[in-house]
């Protein structure tokens, strides 16, 4: 999912990390608010190589800060959402089935903004998790290496070690590995396996209902616009993986990044059969599917596209289009939509 440009906090980050040393020196008391107990099956300490960094986890986290809404949602699905003492970077509507649990989490950043180092400091975490690697830097919430030196282990989604870059072999198995690793960190391995089993079954069931795949449809994943320029899904992300799974051709599979800036002229020249609309609720211009359709129908160039004239649109909630708890839900929605045009 594309994140907005962010300003750096420079000295503030360094100061917050320095003060965090005092707060991280002590461990939260067992049974403190926002904690649950694990199953006792994880053997600590253990080390995971995460985004090229060896991270050692000495105990199940009790005070967690998630630097992105999607990270918080994943932890809820693993049954450890009550250990989250701070979350941020809210950009989308929270799924109804976890909305009540999410509301109990303290939100420590402004809407659509990353968590700042002083807020991370105030939460006194013993574990920090982000689905966006750029948030765990000295210019944002804090440098991973410094946090580790202070005894605060971190975890970053392997889908976004470096912002927006294509990830070789990105697929659902990578996401399932993330679930399992987090479940091990939190000492709830059964919850990780349960989530993997449920989502794999959902994907398999949907793929079994695909109609004619002999002539692959050409699709464009339309994320949003920035300064009037369209952003679309490229290679090396779950959008590309789902395109391959359902047997369609992503017209921007040759882009340089998994979420890429393109031109309207190029989109028109490639003439997609179907346009997949990423429906976002964060409030930016042309974020919602309705706004995207209005834009496409109004523009002199895109209004002439066959997909636009024929209303060949598929709407996918924004939270489905990248690494999150709900990514697997995109496959049934995608198959149902494509079957209308095959």
Protein Blocks (a to p, Z undefined) as FASTA:
>chain_A
ZZdddddeklmmmmmmmmmmmmmmpccdehiahiacdehlaccdddddeehiacddfbdc
fbdcdfbfklmmmmmmnopmmmpgbdehifbdcdfklmmmmmmpccfbdehiacdfklmm
mnopabdcdfbfklmcfklnopfklmmmnopacdddfklmpghiacehiafklmmmmmmm
mmmmnopaklmmmmmmmmmmmmmmmmmmpccfkbccdddddfbdeehiacdddehiaklm
mmmmnopacfklmbmbfbdcddfklmmmnopabdcddddfehpahkbmklmmmmmmmpmk
lmmpmklmnopacdddfklmmccfklmmmmmmmmmmmmmmZZ
